[in-house]
Amino acid sequence: MDANTLVERALALGFANAAAIATADIPIVPGFRICCEDNTCGKYGINYACPPDCGSVEDMKRRLLRKSQAIVVQTMWQIDDPEDGPAIKKAKQEHNRLVRRWIDACGDVAEGFMVGASGCDLCQRCAIEEGSPCRFPQAQFSCMSAYCIYVDKLCTMTGMEYDSGPGIVDFFGMFVFDWK
């Protein structure tokens, strides 16, 4: 079994692009944590999978490096207005559902975790807001920003376009894994 098998599965499921990378090569920029602290997504401090509750930049980097490989996946969405919040939110949710379905389909050969295109959205309202433990700790996922991944550089490294042009919104995710 090799990474091309998982890439082929991703493409067959409908991802626009998919590519393998060693986790040690994933570009991390600690200064990107400010993207989460600015709270433009509204999940900072109210989602277990988001900062500060997901862990420090070093914690997140260590989590990535516990696995040896990753497959980066990309979806592209026709959204004419990149400021259309409801359309963006719906596309991110669909992207993340596709990533989860693909990872579940790879469970026969690999085990690992998901990195999403936004903070975890498995629950309507995160249990952290109630002071309760996470309802789905094995399935929860953090986003690229929480890991401080330099997505533009990651795209260059994996042969993907970070910006596909006017009217197209790109989302990225990853399966970080080891072979079973």
Secondary structure, DSSP 8 states (H G I E B T S, - for coil): --HHHHHHHHHHHT-SEEEEEEGGGS-B-GGGHHHHHTTTTS-TTS-TTSTTTT--HHHHHHHHHTSSEEEEEEEEEE-S-TT-HHHHHHHHHHHHHHHHHHHHHTTTTEEEEEEESSS--SSSS-GGGGT---S-TTT--EETTTTTB-HHHHHHHHT--S---TTEEEEEEEEEEEE-
